Each structure stands twice: as C-alpha cells, then as structure tokens.
Amino acid sequence: MRQDIGRAVHRHHGAAINGPSGTPKANPLVQDNRGITISEGSYVLVVDDDDATRYALPQLIRHHRPMLLVETAGSVDETMQLLAERNFLTIVSDVRMPQEDGIRLIRRMREKGYRIPVIVMTAT
C-alpha cells in the first residue's frame, strides 16, 4: 500500500484528481522518511462495512503517513456521497460488502467520471 500511495501522487504531479470535471487540486508535496513523495493534507478514504476495520486501518495509515487525512465510509452509497464532497488521493476498499461490493464501487465511480486510484482488499 505504501508504494501505491506514493506512485499515485507522483503520477498526478502532486495533484489529487477527483470528480467528473477532472480538475486537479494541488497540495504541497512532502517527502516522508522513506523518500516517498505525498501531497500533504491529502485525503484517503477507507471503505469497509466492518466497524473494526474502519477503525484499525485509518489508525495504521495515520501512523505510517501522518501527513494524510483519513475518512471512512461503511457502504458504496456513503462513499459516493463523500466523493461528491471532497477530493481523495486514493480509496482503500473492501471487496466483500453487503448490498454493493468493492467492484461495484469502482464501476459506479467510473460511470460518474471519478479517476481516483482504488486499492481493493479482502480478508477472505
């Protein structure tokens, strides 16, 4: 996950790409102690129906990348609402969720024109 976040920032030249308009939002770039460049103050969204994961994963991200801001969502519908309100650097989503799963989330995002990297995970 660490390298994916760094690559996403590098690929977008320090701008988080969000929304149908595709307009970049520039944030100051910072380099962490491992040499990975990240936009300071960028948001990461954790999507999971499991309460424990929605608590633990943001803690882990904040511990390793304190310059990132982390929000959480418990469903695809909640995620779509948050996407309309904020720019996200990346999304970390569970695959298996009731109602709509992580793959459906990606499809809905693409249908709406969102171009945000998504990291998909599962506990199996």
Secondary structure, 3 states (H helix, E strand, C coil): CHHHHHHHHHHCCCEEECCCCCCEEECCEEECCCCCEEECCCEEEEECCCHHHHHHHHHHHHHHCCCCEEEEECCHHHHHHHHHHCCCCEEEEECCCCCCCHHHHHHHHHHHCCCCCEEEECCC
